[in-house]
């Protein structure tokens, strides 16, 4: 930047002679500021690789075992047991979803030691696998961002990673909590900003959700749902702002877009940790969650669309809005939904539930093939919270669907209510050359998932 300024200062001589020193100083500040902004924006962010946790088969929780354990535990009345059964039967889950060992005990062990055991099992596994795949030495990591929404320990989980893998003492470490299932993209966003400020650095992002201490034993139906929907999982991601890492990276980050509707009371209370009438802690899910998610998605799309959509799609969308506003069309007619398949080759929709996936599928006019990875992730792994979109990308890679130049759109939803999205472009061939969380049985998928029915 300094070289650029010195090279061009000679061209400013006439201007300097005709202005005061203060005006010249202001001009120099403006030039430096503009160049700084341009240089920050031009800093590419590369995704070297990522690793999703694959639980061993003996962690499996078939639906029949879940129902047997909840019945034997004696913690639920007959109405609650019937409700749990109906939720699971139409959840879109298969028989391979997994829970941590402490949750297989009767009664379930919700102690701090059990929660830390679960965290160690997942975190140490995914970070170890990722370092092995990328051949990155732990001391080379400059930034660490870890997100775990419902469980936060002291020392922090990020400190646990530093201790286990002997990361540097001057590492920039962050531990995010309470941000729900969309926290993974928020973590990537934080890491990206840090990588742009601190050039030529590497960031490790870890996204998990700890289930053990959050098992709900009351009768509130809105809180009972979470017992059925969440399963064991996590992901570790390595991203870099080093130009020399381009040739060994899988993806390059194109866009990040975050929408937070917490200023709206309905959105704020849609997913809420609270106590029920018996003072039992749980996370309640509002019946309006699909409508709230739809509103957040619409706002996110409105912000992201102009940066990714072809001009023709933007014009059609804008014209439909104008026609509705000025009364040229029926007031009840819907605004044109852009064809996002013209902007992306692959979509990873947060596997928060079959209803959520199908709502986005309908909203965006997607095909069964477009949502295959999301539904299969839900079927095999369940809702793994902030890591689910990475299991979906793993699925696509294992199916050899991702080619060089393809664009991937990740969409996540979370408490607040938030909708976050990320756009990556594949810059490498051979996406299936390394084993991932799906490669042991990818030949068995896709499978048919029964249609949902309404639950009273």
BAVO-741110 format. One record per residue: residue in one letter; x, y, z of N, C-alpha, C in turn. Coordinates in steps of 0.1 Angstrom, whole numbers, padded with zeros to 4 digits, always signed. Layout:
! BAVO-741110
AXYZXYZXYZ...
***
This chain:
! BAVO-741110
X+0008-0012+0000+0000+0000+0000+0009+0013+0000X+0019+0013+0008+0028+0024+0009+0035+0026-0004X+0039+0015-0011+0046+0016-0024+0037+0022-0034X+0024+0018-0034+0014+0024-0043+0013+0039-0041X+0012+0044-0029+0011+0058-0026+0023+0066-0031X+0035+0061-0028+0047+0068-0032+0048+0069-0048X+0043+0058-0054+0044+0058-0069+0035+0068-0075X+0024+0072-0068+0014+0081-0074+0014+0095-0068X+0022+0097-0058+0022+0110-0052+0026+0121-0061X+0035+0118-0071+0040+0128-0080+0029+0134-0089X+0018+0125-0091+0007+0130-0099-0002+0139-0091X+0000+0140-0078-0008+0149-0070-0002+0163-0068X+0010+0166-0074+0016+0178-0071+0008+0191-0074X+0001+0191-0086-0007+0203-0089-0018+0205-0078X-0024+0193-0074-0034+0194-0064-0029+0199-0051X-0017+0195-0047-0011+0199-0034-0009+0214-0034X-0004+0220-0046-0001+0234-0047-0014+0243-0046X-0025+0237-0049-0038+0245-0050-0047+0242-0037X-0042+0235-0028-0050+0232-0016-0042+0235-0004X-0049+0236+0007-0042+0237+0020-0037+0224+0025X-0028+0225+0034-0022+0213+0040-0033+0203+0046X-0043+0210+0052-0053+0202+0059-0061+0194+0048X-0064+0200+0037-0072+0194+0026-0063+0182+0021X-0051+0184+0019-0042+0174+0014-0041+0162+0024X-0041+0165+0037-0040+0154+0047-0053+0146+0046X-0065+0153+0045-0077+0146+0044-0078+0137+0031X-0072+0142+0020-0072+0134+0008-0064+0121+0010X-0052+0123+0016-0044+0111+0019-0051+0101+0027X-0058+0105+0038-0065+0096+0047-0076+0089+0039X-0083+0096+0030-0093+0090+0022-0088+0079+0013X-0076+0082+0007-0070+0073-0002-0066+0060+0005X-0059+0062+0017-0055+0051+0025-0067+0042+0029X-0078+0049+0034-0090+0042+0038-0096+0033+0027X-0097+0039+0015-0102+0032+0004-0094+0020+0000X-0081+0022+0000-0072+0011-0004-0072+0000+0007X-0074+0004+0020-0075-0006+0030-0087-0014+0029X-0099-0008+0026-0111-0015+0024-0110-0024+0012X-0105-0020+0001-0103-0028-0011-0094-0040-0008X-0083-0038+0000-0074-0049+0003-0081-0059+0012X-0089-0054+0021-0096-0064+0030-0106-0072+0023X-0113-0066+0014-0123-0073+0006-0117-0083-0004X-0105-0080-0008-0098-0089-0018-0091-0101-0012X-0091-0101+0002-0084-0112+0009-0092-0125+0007X-0088-0135+0000-0096-0147-0002-0095-0156+0011X-0106-0163+0014-0106-0172+0025-0108-0186+0020X-0099-0195+0023-0099-0208+0018-0103-0218+0029X-0110-0229+0025-0114-0240+0034-0105-0251+0030X-0095-0254+0039-0086-0265+0036-0093-0278+0036X-0100-0281+0047-0108-0293+0048-0116-0293+0060X-0125-0303+0062-0133-0304+0074-0135-0319+0077X-0139-0321+0090-0141-0335+0094-0153-0335+0103X-0163-0344+0100-0175-0346+0108-0173-0359+0116X-0179-0358+0128-0178-0369+0137-0187-0381+0133X-0182-0393+0133-0189-0405+0130-0189-0414+0142X-0200-0414+0149-0201-0422+0162-0199-0437+0158X-0194-0445+0168-0193-0459+0166-0207-0465+0166X-0209-0477+0160-0222-0483+0159-0228-0486+0173X-0220-0488+0183-0226-0491+0196-0232-0479+0203X-0231-0467+0197-0237-0455+0202-0251-0454+0196X-0255-0463+0188-0268-0461+0181-0280-0461+0190X-0290-0454+0186-0303-0453+0194-0315-0456+0184X-0317-0469+0182-0329-0472+0174-0342-0467+0181X-0352-0464+0173-0364-0458+0179-0370-0468+0189X-0369-0481+0187-0375-0490+0197-0367-0489+0210X-0354-0487+0209-0346-0486+0222-0349-0473+0229X-0351-0462+0221-0355-0450+0227-0368-0451+0235X-0378-0457+0229-0391-0459+0236-0390-0468+0248X-0382-0478+0247-0380-0487+0258-0374-0480+0270X-0363-0473+0267-0356-0466+0278-0365-0455+0284X-0373-0447+0276-0381-0437+0282-0392-0443+0290X-0397-0455+0286-0407-0462+0294-0402-0467+0307X-0390-0474+0307-0385-0480+0319-0380-0470+0329X-0376-0458+0324-0370-0448+0333-0381-0443+0343X-0393-0444+0339-0404-0439+0349-0405-0424+0350X-0398-0417+0341-0398-0402+0342-0410-0396+0335X-0417-0404+0326-0428-0398+0318-0441-0405+0320X-0452-0397+0320-0465-0404+0320-0469-0409+0307X-0481-0416+0306-0485-0423+0294-0487-0413+0283X-0493-0401+0286-0495-0392+0275-0482-0386+0269X-0472-0384+0278-0459-0380+0273-0453-0390+0264X-0453-0403+0269-0447-0414+0261-0454-0415+0247X-0467-0414+0247-0474-0415+0234-0470-0403+0225X-0468-0392+0231-0464-0380+0223-0450-0382+0217X-0441-0387+0225-0427-0390+0221-0427-0400+0210X-0435-0410+0211-0436-0421+0201-0441-0415+0187X-0451-0406+0188-0456-0401+0175-0446-0391+0169X-0439-0384+0177-0429-0375+0172-0418-0383+0165X-0413-0394+0171-0402-0402+0165-0406-0409+0153X-0419-0414+0153-0423-0422+0141-0424-0413+0128X-0426-0400+0130-0427-0392+0118-0416-0381+0118X-0405-0384+0125-0394-0374+0126-0385-0374+0113X-0385-0385+0106-0376-0386+0095-0363-0392+0099X-0362-0398+0111-0350-0404+0116-0350-0419+0112X-0338-0424+0110-0336-0438+0108-0332-0445+0121X-0326-0457+0120-0322-0464+0132-0307-0463+0135X-0300-0454+0128-0286-0453+0130-0282-0440+0138X-0292-0431+0141-0288-0419+0149-0282-0423+0162X-0273-0415+0168-0266-0419+0180-0267-0409+0191X-0265-0414+0203-0264-0405+0215-0252-0409+0223X-0247-0400+0231-0234-0403+0239-0237-0413+0250X-0226-0420+0254-0228-0431+0264-0235-0428+0277X-0233-0416+0283-0241-0413+0295-0256-0413+0293X-0261-0410+0281-0275-0410+0279-0281-0424+0276X-0272-0434+0276-0277-0448+0274-0279-0454+0288X-0275-0447+0299-0277-0452+0312-0291-0450+0317X-0295-0458+0327-0308-0457+0333-0306-0455+0348X-0309-0444+0354-0314-0432+0347-0303-0425+0340X-0306-0416+0331-0296-0408+0324-0287-0400+0333X-0274-0401+0331-0264-0394+0339-0262-0380+0333X-0268-0370+0340-0267-0356+0335-0256-0348+0342X-0247-0354+0348-0237-0347+0356-0227-0339+0347X-0220-0330+0353-0210-0322+0346-0199-0331+0340X-0195-0341+0348-0185-0351+0343-0189-0358+0330X-0202-0361+0330-0207-0368+0318-0208-0359+0306X-0211-0346+0308-0212-0336+0297-0198-0334+0292X-0188-0333+0301-0174-0331+0296-0169-0343+0289X-0173-0355+0293-0169-0368+0286-0175-0367+0272X-0187-0363+0270-0193-0362+0257-0185-0352+0248X-0182-0341+0254-0175-0330+0247-0161-0336+0242X-0154-0343+0251-0141-0348+0247-0142-0358+0236X-0152-0367+0237-0153-0377+0227-0154-0371+0213X-0163-0361+0212-0166-0355+0199-0154-0346+0194X-0150-0337+0203-0141-0327+0199-0127-0333+0196X-0122-0342+0205-0109-0348+0202-0109-0356+0190X-0120-0362+0187-0121-0371+0175-0120-0362+0162X-0129-0352+0161-0130-0344+0148-0117-0336+0146X-0112-0330+0157-0100-0322+0155-0088-0331+0152X-0087-0342+0158-0076-0351+0155-0077-0356+0141X-0089-0360+0136-0091-0364+0122-0087-0353+0112X-0091-0341+0115-0089-0330+0106-0074-0327+0105X-0067-0327+0116-0052-0324+0116-0045-0335+0108X-0050-0347+0110-0044-0359+0103-0046-0357+0088X-0058-0353+0084-0062-0352+0070-0054-0341+0063X-0052-0330+0070-0046-0318+0064-0031-0317+0066X-0026-0326+0075-0012-0325+0079-0007-0312+0085X-0017-0305+0091-0014-0292+0097-0009-0295+0112X+0002-0289+0115+0008-0290+0128+0000-0281+0138X-0004-0285+0150-0012-0277+0159-0006-0263+0161X+0007-0262+0162+0013-0249+0165+0011-0239+0153X+0007-0244+0142+0005-0235+0130-0009-0229+0130X-0017-0232+0140-0031-0227+0141-0030-0214+0149X-0035-0203+0142-0034-0190+0148-0047-0185+0155X-0059-0191+0151-0072-0187+0156-0080-0199+0159X-0087-0199+0170-0096-0210+0174-0110-0204+0178X-0120-0209+0171-0134-0205+0174-0142-0218+0176X-0148-0219+0188-0156-0231+0192-0170-0226+0196X-0180-0233+0191-0194-0229+0195-0201-0242+0200X-0207-0240+0212-0216-0250+0218-0227-0242+0225X-0239-0244+0220-0250-0235+0224-0255-0237+0239X-0257-0249+0243-0264-0251+0256-0255-0256+0267X-0242-0258+0264-0233-0262+0274-0220-0254+0274X-0217-0248+0285-0205-0239+0286-0198-0242+0299X-0186-0247+0298-0179-0251+0310-0168-0241+0314X-0162-0243+0326-0150-0235+0330-0139-0245+0335X-0127-0245+0329-0123-0237+0317-0132-0240+0305X-0131-0231+0295-0140-0233+0284-0136-0245+0275X-0146-0248+0266-0143-0260+0257-0132-0256+0247X-0131-0243+0244-0119-0240+0235-0106-0242+0243X-0106-0239+0256-0094-0242+0264-0091-0257+0264X-0102-0265+0264-0100-0279+0263-0092-0284+0251X-0095-0277+0239-0089-0280+0227-0074-0276+0228X-0072-0264+0233-0058-0259+0234-0049-0268+0243X-0055-0273+0254-0048-0282+0263-0045-0295+0256X-0055-0301+0250-0053-0314+0244-0043-0314+0233X-0044-0304+0224-0035-0305+0212-0023-0295+0213X-0021-0290+0225-0010-0281+0228-0008-0270+0218X-0019-0263+0216-0019-0251+0207-0010-0240+0213X-0007-0230+0205+0002-0219+0209-0004-0211+0221X+0005-0205+0229+0000-0197+0240-0006-0184+0236X-0002-0179+0224-0007-0167+0219-0018-0168+0209X-0025-0180+0209-0035-0182+0199-0047-0173+0203X-0054-0168+0193-0067-0160+0195-0078-0170+0196X-0083-0172+0208-0093-0182+0212-0106-0176+0215X-0117-0182+0210-0131-0177+0213-0140-0188+0215X-0149-0187+0225-0159-0197+0228-0173-0191+0228X-0181-0195+0218-0195-0190+0216-0205-0199+0222X-0215-0193+0229-0226-0202+0235-0239-0195+0233X-0250-0202+0234-0264-0197+0234-0268-0192+0220X-0262-0196+0209-0265-0191+0196-0273-0201+0188X-0276-0212+0193-0285-0222+0186-0278-0229+0174X-0286-0234+0166-0282-0243+0155-0275-0235+0144X-0276-0222+0144-0270-0214+0133-0256-0209+0137X-0251-0213+0149-0239-0208+0154-0227-0212+0146X-0228-0223+0138-0216-0227+0130-0212-0217+0120X-0222-0211+0113-0219-0201+0103-0214-0188+0110X-0220-0185+0122-0216-0173+0129-0201-0175+0133X-0197-0187+0136-0183-0190+0140-0174-0188+0128X-0178-0193+0116-0171-0191+0104-0170-0176+0101X-0180-0169+0103-0180-0154+0101-0170-0147+0109X-0170-0151+0122-0160-0145+0131-0146-0148+0127X-0144-0161+0123-0130-0165+0119-0126-0158+0106X-0136-0156+0097-0133-0149+0084-0128-0135+0087X-0135-0128+0096-0131-0114+0099-0117-0113+0105X-0115-0123+0114-0101-0123+0120-0090-0126+0110X-0093-0136+0101-0083-0139+0091-0080-0128+0082X-0090-0119+0079-0088-0108+0071-0080-0097+0077X-0082-0096+0090-0074-0086+0098-0060-0091+0100X-0059-0103+0104-0045-0110+0106-0042-0118+0094X-0035-0112+0084-0032-0119+0072-0023-0131+0074X-0024-0140+0064-0015-0152+0064-0016-0160+0077X-0029-0163+0081-0031-0170+0093-0041-0182+0090X-0042-0191+0100-0050-0203+0099-0060-0203+0111X-0072-0206+0108-0082-0207+0119-0089-0221+0119X-0090-0226+0131-0097-0238+0134-0111-0235+0140X-0122-0240+0134-0135-0238+0138-0141-0251+0142X-0147-0252+0154-0153-0264+0159-0167-0261+0163X-0177-0269+0157-0191-0267+0160-0197-0280+0166X-0202-0279+0178-0208-0291+0185-0221-0287+0193X-0228-0297+0197-0239-0295+0207-0238-0306+0217X-0238-0303+0230-0237-0313+0240-0251-0317+0245X-0255-0329+0244-0268-0334+0247-0270-0338+0262X-0260-0344+0268-0262-0351+0281-0269-0342+0291X-0265-0330+0294-0271-0322+0305-0285-0316+0301X-0289-0318+0289-0301-0311+0284-0313-0320+0282X-0313-0332+0287-0324-0342+0286-0335-0337+0295X-0347-0335+0289-0359-0329+0296-0368-0341+0302X-0372-0340+0314-0380-0350+0321-0394-0346+0325X-0398-0334+0320-0411-0329+0324-0422-0334+0314X-0434-0326+0315-0445-0330+0307-0449-0319+0296X-0441-0309+0296-0444-0298+0286-0441-0303+0272X-0451-0304+0263-0449-0310+0250-0439-0302+0241X-0440-0289+0243-0431-0280+0235-0416-0283+0239X-0414-0288+0251-0400-0291+0255-0396-0305+0253X-0407-0314+0253-0404-0328+0250-0399-0331+0236X-0402-0322+0227-0398-0324+0213-0383-0324+0211X-0376-0316+0219-0361-0316+0218-0355-0329+0222X-0361-0337+0231-0356-0350+0234-0355-0359+0222X-0365-0357+0213-0365-0366+0201-0357-0361+0190X-0354-0348+0189-0349-0342+0176-0333-0342+0176X-0327-0341+0187-0312-0338+0187-0304-0351+0189X-0293-0352+0182-0285-0364+0182-0270-0360+0182X-0262-0370+0185-0247-0367+0187-0240-0364+0174X-0232-0353+0174-0225-0350+0162-0216-0337+0164X-0208-0334+0155-0199-0323+0155-0190-0322+0143X-0184-0310+0141-0175-0309+0130-0164-0299+0133X-0152-0302+0127-0141-0293+0128-0137-0288+0114X-0134-0275+0113-0131-0269+0100-0118-0261+0100X-0110-0262+0090-0098-0254+0089-0099-0245+0078X-0098-0232+0081-0099-0221+0070-0086-0213+0071X-0082-0207+0060-0070-0200+0059-0070-0187+0050X-0062-0178+0054-0061-0166+0045-0047-0165+0038X-0040-0177+0038-0027-0178+0032-0029-0181+0017X-0023-0173+0009-0024-0175-0006-0018-0189-0010X-0007-0193-0003-0001-0206-0006-0010-0218-0003X-0021-0216+0004-0030-0227+0008-0040-0229-0003X-0041-0220-0013-0051-0222-0023-0051-0235-0030X-0039-0240-0034-0037-0252-0042-0041-0265-0034X-0041-0264-0021-0044-0276-0013-0057-0274-0006X-0065-0265-0009-0078-0262-0003-0089-0269-0011X-0101-0271-0005-0112-0277-0012-0122-0266-0017X-0124-0256-0009-0134-0245-0012-0128-0231-0009X-0134-0222-0016-0131-0208-0013-0145-0201-0009X-0144-0193+0002-0156-0186+0007-0160-0175-0002X-0172-0174-0007-0177-0163-0016-0185-0153-0008X-0195-0158+0000-0204-0149+0007-0208-0155+0021X-0210-0146+0030-0216-0149+0043-0227-0139+0046X-0239-0144+0050-0250-0135+0052-0257-0139+0065X-0259-0130+0074-0265-0133+0087-0278-0124+0089X-0288-0131+0093-0301-0124+0096-0305-0127+0111X-0308-0117+0119-0312-0119+0133-0324-0111+0136X-0335-0118+0139-0348-0112+0141-0352-0111+0156X-0341-0111+0165-0344-0111+0179-0351-0098+0184X-0352-0088+0176-0359-0076+0179-0374-0078+0179X-0379-0089+0172-0393-0092+0172-0396-0102+0183X-0406-0099+0191-0409-0108+0203-0413-0122+0199X-0420-0124+0188-0424-0137+0184-0412-0145+0180X-0403-0139+0173-0391-0146+0169-0381-0149+0181X-0381-0139+0190-0372-0141+0201-0376-0153+0210X-0389-0155+0212-0394-0165+0220-0397-0178+0214X-0393-0179+0201-0397-0191+0193-0389-0204+0198X-0377-0202+0201-0368-0213+0207-0363-0208+0220X-0367-0213+0231-0364-0206+0244-0361-0217+0255X-0350-0215+0262-0347-0223+0273-0353-0217+0285X-0361-0226+0293-0369-0221+0304-0372-0232+0314X-0379-0229+0324-0384-0239+0333-0399-0241+0331X-0404-0253+0333-0418-0256+0332-0425-0254+0346X-0437-0257+0347-0445-0255+0359-0439-0263+0371X-0431-0274+0368-0425-0282+0378-0411-0278+0381X-0406-0266+0376-0393-0261+0377-0382-0270+0370X-0386-0277+0360-0377-0286+0352-0373-0278+0340X-0360-0278+0338-0354-0270+0327-0355-0277+0314X-0359-0270+0303-0360-0275+0290-0360-0264+0280X-0359-0268+0267-0359-0259+0256-0372-0260+0249X-0380-0250+0249-0393-0251+0242-0393-0246+0228X-0400-0253+0219-0401-0250+0205-0415-0245+0202X-0417-0233+0198-0430-0228+0195-0436-0234+0183X-0450-0235+0183-0457-0240+0171-0455-0231+0159X-0451-0219+0161-0449-0209+0150-0435-0210+0144X-0427-0220+0148-0413-0220+0144-0412-0220+0128X-0421-0227+0121-0420-0227+0107-0422-0214+0101X-0432-0206+0106-0435-0193+0101-0424-0183+0104X-0418-0184+0116-0407-0176+0120-0395-0179+0111X-0392-0192+0109-0381-0196+0101-0383-0190+0086X-0395-0191+0082-0398-0186+0068-0396-0171+0067X-0400-0163+0077-0397-0149+0077-0382-0146+0077X-0375-0153+0085-0360-0151+0086-0353-0155+0073X-0358-0166+0067-0353-0170+0054-0355-0160+0043X-0367-0154+0043-0371-0144+0033-0362-0132+0034X-0359-0127+0046-0350-0116+0048-0336-0119+0044X-0332-0131+0047-0318-0135+0044-0316-0136+0029X-0327-0141+0022-0326-0142+0007-0326-0128+0001X-0334-0119+0007-0335-0106+0001-0321-0099+0002X-0314-0102+0012-0300-0096+0014-0290-0103+0005X-0291-0116+0004-0281-0124-0003-0283-0124-0018X-0296-0124-0022-0300-0125-0036-0292-0116-0046X-0291-0103-0043-0285-0094-0052-0270-0097-0055X-0263-0104-0045-0249-0107-0047-0247-0120-0054X-0257-0129-0056-0255-0142-0062-0264-0145-0074X-0275-0138-0075-0285-0142-0085-0281-0135-0099X-0284-0142-0110-0283-0136-0123-0292-0123-0124X-0288-0114-0132-0296-0102-0134-0310-0104-0138X-0312-0114-0146-0326-0117-0151-0335-0121-0139X-0330-0129-0130-0338-0133-0118-0340-0121-0109X-0331-0112-0108-0333-0100-0099-0343-0091-0105X-0343-0090-0119-0353-0081-0125-0367-0087-0123X-0369-0100-0125-0382-0106-0124-0387-0105-0109X-0378-0106-0100-0382-0105-0086-0386-0090-0083X-0378-0081-0087-0381-0067-0085-0394-0062-0092X-0396-0067-0104-0408-0063-0111-0421-0069-0104X-0420-0081-0099-0431-0087-0092-0435-0079-0079X-0424-0074-0072-0426-0066-0060-0433-0053-0064X-0428-0046-0075-0434-0033-0079-0448-0035-0083X-0451-0046-0090-0465-0048-0095-0475-0050-0083X-0470-0057-0073-0478-0059-0061-0480-0046-0053X-0469-0038-0052-0470-0025-0044-0479-0015-0051X-0479-0014-0064-0487-0003-0071-0500-0008-0075X-0503-0021-0072-0517-0026-0075-0519-0031-0089X-0508-0034-0097-0510-0039-0110-0514-0054-0110X-0511-0061-0099-0515-0075-0098-0524-0077-0086X-0529-0089-0085-0538-0092-0074-0530-0091-0061X-0536-0084-0051-0529-0082-0038-0526-0096-0031X-0534-0106-0034-0532-0119-0028-0521-0127-0035X-0517-0123-0047-0506-0130-0054-0493-0129-0047X-0485-0139-0048-0472-0139-0041-0462-0133-0049X-0452-0128-0042-0440-0122-0049-0432-0133-0056X-0427-0131-0067-0419-0141-0075-0407-0145-0066X-0406-0158-0065-0394-0164-0058-0383-0167-0068X-0372-0161-0067-0361-0163-0077-0357-0178-0077X-0352-0182-0089-0348-0195-0091-0333-0196-0086X-0331-0200-0074-0317-0201-0068-0309-0212-0074X-0315-0221-0081-0308-0232-0087-0299-0226-0099X-0302-0214-0103-0294-0208-0113-0282-0201-0107X-0282-0200-0094-0270-0194-0087-0262-0205-0080X-0267-0216-0077-0260-0227-0069-0262-0240-0075X-0252-0249-0074-0254-0263-0079-0258-0272-0067X-0255-0268-0055-0258-0276-0043-0263-0268-0032X-0273-0274-0024-0278-0267-0013-0277-0276+0000X-0273-0270+0011-0272-0277+0024-0282-0270+0033X-0293-0276+0035-0304-0269+0044-0303-0276+0057X-0302-0268+0068-0300-0273+0081-0311-0284+0084X-0306-0295+0088-0314-0307+0091-0320-0306+0105X-0329-0295+0107-0335-0293+0120-0347-0301+0122X-0352-0307+0111-0364-0315+0112-0370-0317+0098X-0377-0327+0096-0383-0330+0083-0392-0319+0078X-0400-0313+0087-0409-0302+0084-0401-0290+0080X-0390-0287+0086-0381-0275+0082-0376-0277+0068X-0370-0289+0065-0365-0291+0052-0375-0290+0041X-0387-0296+0044-0398-0295+0034-0403-0281+0032X-0403-0273+0043-0408-0260+0042-0399-0251+0033X-0386-0253+0034-0376-0246+0026-0377-0251+0012X-0379-0264+0010-0380-0271-0003-0392-0264-0011X-0403-0263-0004-0415-0257-0010-0413-0242-0013X-0407-0235-0003-0405-0220-0004-0396-0217-0016X-0385-0225-0018-0376-0222-0029-0379-0230-0042X-0389-0238-0042-0393-0245-0054-0382-0255-0058X-0377-0263-0048-0366-0272-0050-0372-0286-0053X-0363-0295-0059-0367-0308-0062-0363-0318-0051X-0367-0330-0052-0363-0340-0042-0347-0342-0042X-0342-0341-0054-0327-0343-0055-0320-0331-0048X-0326-0319-0049-0320-0307-0043-0319-0309-0027X-0328-0316-0021-0329-0317-0007-0325-0331-0002X-0320-0339-0011-0316-0353-0008-0306-0353+0004X-0295-0345+0003-0284-0345+0013-0290-0341+0027X-0299-0332+0027-0305-0327+0040-0313-0338+0046X-0322-0344+0038-0330-0355+0043-0323-0367+0048X-0312-0371+0040-0305-0383+0043-0296-0380+0056X-0291-0368+0058-0284-0364+0070-0293-0365+0082X-0305-0360+0081-0315-0362+0092-0318-0376+0094X-0319-0384+0084-0323-0398+0086-0312-0406+0093X-0299-0404+0089-0288-0412+0094-0283-0406+0108X-0281-0393+0108-0274-0387+0120-0284-0379+0129X-0296-0376+0124-0305-0368+0132-0302-0353+0131X-0307-0345+0140-0304-0331+0141-0292-0329+0149X-0280-0327+0143-0268-0325+0150-0265-0310+0153X-0275-0302+0152-0274-0288+0154-0265-0281+0144X-0256-0273+0149-0248-0264+0140-0239-0271+0130X-0237-0284+0132-0228-0292+0123-0236-0299+0112X-0249-0298+0112-0257-0306+0102-0254-0303+0088X-0251-0290+0085-0249-0286+0071-0236-0291+0066X-0226-0295+0075-0214-0301+0071-0215-0316+0068X-0224-0322+0075-0227-0336+0072-0233-0337+0058X-0241-0327+0055-0247-0327+0042-0237-0325+0031X-0227-0317+0033-0216-0315+0023-0208-0328+0022X-0206-0334+0033-0199-0347+0033-0207-0357+0025X-0220-0357+0026-0228-0366+0018-0226-0364+0003X-0226-0351-0001-0225-0348-0015-0211-0352-0020X-0201-0350-0012-0187-0354-0016-0186-0369-0017X-0192-0376-0008-0192-0391-0008-0199-0396-0021X-0209-0389-0025-0217-0393-0037-0210-0388-0050X-0199-0381-0048-0191-0375-0059-0199-0365-0068X-0207-0357-0061-0216-0348-0068-0209-0334-0069X-0199-0331-0061-0193-0318-0060-0181-0317-0070X-0182-0309-0080-0171-0307-0090-0165-0294-0089X-0153-0293-0095-0146-0280-0095-0154-0269-0101X-0156-0258-0095-0164-0247-0100-0178-0247-0095X-0182-0258-0088-0196-0258-0083-0197-0249-0071X-0209-0243-0069-0212-0234-0058-0221-0241-0048X-0218-0240-0035-0226-0246-0025-0232-0236-0016X-0245-0237-0013-0252-0227-0005-0256-0234+0008X-0251-0230+0019-0254-0236+0032-0264-0226+0039X-0275-0232+0044-0285-0224+0051-0288-0230+0065X-0286-0222+0075-0289-0227+0089-0299-0218+0096X-0306-0224+0106-0315-0217+0114-0312-0219+0129X-0315-0209+0137-0312-0210+0151-0320-0200+0160X-0319-0203+0173-0327-0195+0182-0323-0180+0181X-0333-0172+0184-0331-0157+0183-0342-0149+0177X-0347-0151+0165-0345-0162+0156-0335-0158+0145X-0326-0167+0141-0316-0164+0132-0317-0173+0119X-0313-0167+0108-0311-0175+0096-0297-0170+0090X-0288-0179+0090-0274-0176+0085-0271-0184+0073X-0264-0179+0063-0261-0186+0051-0247-0183+0047X-0241-0193+0040-0227-0192+0035-0227-0198+0021X-0219-0192+0013-0217-0197-0001-0202-0200-0003X-0200-0212-0008-0186-0217-0010-0185-0221-0025X-0174-0219-0031-0171-0224-0045-0160-0234-0044X-0163-0246-0050-0153-0257-0050-0141-0253-0059X-0129-0254-0054-0117-0251-0062-0108-0262-0063X-0113-0274-0060-0104-0286-0061-0112-0298-0067X-0104-0306-0074-0110-0319-0079-0108-0330-0069X-0114-0341-0071-0112-0353-0063-0118-0351-0049X-0130-0346-0047-0136-0344-0034-0139-0357-0026X-0139-0368-0033-0141-0381-0026-0129-0389-0023X-0117-0383-0025-0105-0391-0024-0102-0395-0009X-0108-0388+0000-0105-0391+0014-0118-0396+0021X-0116-0405+0030-0128-0411+0037-0134-0400+0046X-0148-0400+0046-0155-0391+0055-0166-0398+0063X-0174-0390+0069-0184-0396+0078-0195-0405+0071X-0195-0404+0058-0205-0412+0050-0199-0423+0042X-0186-0424+0040-0181-0433+0030-0182-0448+0034X-0185-0451+0046-0186-0464+0050-0199-0471+0045X-0209-0463+0043-0222-0469+0038-0230-0460+0028X-0222-0452+0021-0229-0442+0012-0237-0450+0001X-0233-0462-0002-0240-0470-0012-0254-0474-0008X-0258-0472+0004-0271-0476+0009-0281-0464+0007X-0276-0452+0003-0284-0440+0003-0286-0435-0012X-0297-0429-0015-0308-0424-0006-0318-0435-0003X-0325-0433+0008-0336-0442+0012-0349-0435+0013X-0360-0442+0012-0373-0435+0013-0377-0432+0027X-0381-0420+0030-0386-0416+0043-0401-0414+0043X-0408-0420+0052-0423-0419+0052-0427-0405+0053X-0439-0401+0047-0445-0388+0048-0448-0385+0062X-0448-0372+0066-0452-0367+0079-0467-0366+0080X-0472-0368+0093-0486-0365+0096-0486-0355+0107X-0497-0348+0108-0499-0338+0119-0500-0345+0132X-0493-0339+0142-0494-0345+0156-0502-0336+0165X-0511-0342+0172-0520-0334+0181-0512-0327+0192
***
